[in-house]
Amino acid sequence: MAEKEIGVVSNYFEHVGAASIKLFGDLKVGDKIKVKGGETEFEQEVKEMQLDRADIKEAKAGEEPGIMLNQKVRKGYKVYKIIK
């Protein structure tokens, strides 16, 4: 499967396990992403996103949604969308 870089982690909120992602490309709930940085690399499905504390179904390039992540990440980690 191909992958396309679509964003970068701009902040991580450890107490809730969520990260804000500065997007270069569009992202929807249901998309599969891969997060890479340091010694961390994992894939997961985007199950929910928030923008300004409101649930959203999709986010566009230039936006910075919050996404729940399965693992701890750090600022600067790259986010890729997995393309089938």
Helices and strands as residue ranges (DSSP letters): E 2-13, E 18-23, E 27-28, E 32-37, E 40-45, E 49-51, E 54-56, E 58-59, E 66-68, E 78-83
